[in-house]
């Protein structure tokens, strides 16, 4: 059980293991509940290495990112490989993943949403696209969404997942949609990555009800300037 440990958030790594290892030095695994926000793969050269590290690091939780969806899609359907490489995929990573069935299965079972005991909601994207996978009658939307996401990954539904999880972060600018999403999921705040925020530390919005931990950690990211590692890897306060 990790409920007694303080929480360390790790935003989008995108294959930069060297910067990840450096950023994690002050945070021994045994002393932290480490939550990786997805998008461990693509852009950088060590996507599968980052997946394995997150899988093996003690006391860790990993929600699904849209780039993990894209990689699994390319693995299942070779006609998608060119498209996947156009969004940052590294062919050697796909070949390595193809030889590691246990890692594939672990990826397909990752949750889309994680709700912590203090009612913090963890998800990869800073938007409410996940609502496409719930019904108004679901007693627990988080559990229902996670179940349907796993079903989609198991039944060639990657296209639907990619569409829902690849939209821009809206929570920083759309307070009403943030409030509705928090109400629907019975959460008090939401933590996400997905789109670099451009700051030198994680960015908090709307009195701390939304927090972005994507600080463009990867030096291989094509569109964003690299920020200090503390913009992506940092403790989650109260």
N, C-alpha and C positions, 0 to 999 in steps of 0.2 A: 504493500500500500504506500502511496506517495502523498496522501492528503496532509500529512504533517510537515511536508517539506515546503520551503519557499519556492515560488515559481519563477523559472527563467524562460523567457521567450526568445526564440530564434526565428527571425524572419527569413525571407527567401535567400537561400544559399546559392542556387544556380551553379553548382559544380565547382565552387572555389573552396576546396578543402583546406588549403593553406591558411586563408584568412579565417575560416571557421575555427580551425584548431587554435589559432592565435587568440581569437575572440573568446574562446571557451576556457582559456588557461586560468582565469580568476574564479572559475565556477566548477569545482570538482563534482563529478556526476553523483557521488553518494550524498552530497549535501543539497542537491537541487532537484526539483521536478522540472525537467527540461521539456518544453513544448516547441517542437518544430512546426512552423506554419505552412509547410508544403512548399512546392517548387524547389526541391532539392536538386533537380536535374535541369539540363539544358544550359546553353551558353558556355559554361565552363567545361573543362576537360574531364572532370571527375564526378559526374552525376551519379553513376552507380556506386562509386566509392562513398559519396555523401549519403545515399540511401542506406548502404550497409552500416555506415557509422551511426546514423539515426536509429536504425533497427537495433543495433547492439549496445548503444549507450544505455546504461542502467537508468531506471526511473524516468523514462522518456515516453512522450506521447506525440504521435504524428498524424495530423489530419491530411486529407488528400488535397493536392494542388492541381490546378488546371494543366500544368506541364507534365505531371505524372499521368493524367488522363491521356494527354497527347502521345506520350511515349507508349503507353499500353495499347493505344489505338494503332500506332505504327507497328507494334509487335504482332498484333493479331492480323492486321490487314496491310500487307506489304505495299499495296498501292498508295498508302498514306505516308510512306517513308519520306518522299521528297517534300511533301507539305510539312511534316514534322521537322525536318532539317531546316526548313525556311523559318520556323519559329524558335530556332536555337538548338535543335537536336544534334547530338554527336553520334555518328554512325557506330563508332567503336563501343559506345555505351550500349546501344541497342543490341549489338552482337554479344556483349557481355551479359546483358540481362537475359537474352534468349537462352543462355547456358545455365541460368540460375532459376529453376522453377520455384524453389521455396521463396525467393525474393519476389518473384512475380505474384505468387499467391498472397504474400503479405501485403503488397501494394493494392491488390484487388479488394482486400478486406479493411483498408484504412477507412476510418470514419470521415464523413464530410464535415460534421459538426461535433464539438466536444463542449459540454456544459460542466463547468467546475462546481464544486460544492458551494462556493460563494456567489453562484449565479453569474459568473463570467462566461460568456459564450466565445468559443474559439472557432475560427473558420479561416479559410485561406483568403477569400475575396471579400472586400469591403462593400458588399451589396447584398440585396435580398433575392438574387436569382435562384437560390436554393428553394424558395417557396414553390417553384414549379414541380417539386417532388413531394408535395404534401397535399393532404385533403383537409377541408374545413372540419371534418369530423374526427381527425386524428387526436386521440387524447394526449399524446406526447409528440409534438411535431419533430423534435430533435431525433428521437428514436425512429420515427416513421421515415424521415428524410434519409437517415443513414441506411436503413434497410433498403429503400428504393435505389439509392446510389449503388449499393453493392449489387443489387439485381441488374442494374444497367451495365455495370462493368462485366458481369457474368454472361450477359445476353446481348452483346454487340450494340450497347447503347451509348458508346463513347461520344457520338455526335451530339446527343442531347446534353450530356454532361459538359462538353466543351462549350456549347452555346450558353449554358446557364452560368458557368464558372469563369468566363473570359471577359465579361463586361467590365467596364471601368468601375473603380471604387466610387460609390455615390454617398456613403454615409458622412464624409466630411462636409458635404455641401447640402444634403437633403435631410434636415433634422426630422421632418415628419415621417419619412420612410424609415429612418433609423428607429424612431420611437415605436412605430407600428411593428417593426421586426423584433424589437426587444420585448414588446408585449406578447406577440404571438409565440415567441420561444421561451417566455417566462424568465427572461434574463435582465440583468441590471446594467450590463455593459457588454460590448463586443470588441474582441481583439482580432486583428487581421493583418495581412501583408498585401501581396499581389501587385500593387503599383507603388513604386518608390515615392516617398514623400518629400525628399529633397532637404530634410533637416539634418542636424548633427546629433539628434537624439530621437527616440520614438515620438511621434506626433500625436497629441491628444486633442480631441474635438468635443464640443458640446458638454463641457463640464466633466470630461473623463468618461463619457458614455460610449465613445468610439476611440480606439487607439490603433495607429498604424505602425507596425514594426518592420516595414520593408525599407531599409536604408540603402538599397543598391550595393549590397556587400560584394557581389561578384565583380572582379576586375574584367570579366569577359562580357558583361552586360553591354548590349549594343547601343542602347539609347540613353543611358543615364550615367552621369558622373558618379564615380565611387565616393561614398561618404565614409566617415569614421565608423569602425565596426560597432561602436556603441549605439549607432542609429538603428542597428538591426538586432543586436544581441544585448539584452538588458533584463534585469529583474522586473517582474510585474508588481507594481505597488498595490496598495489597498484602494 
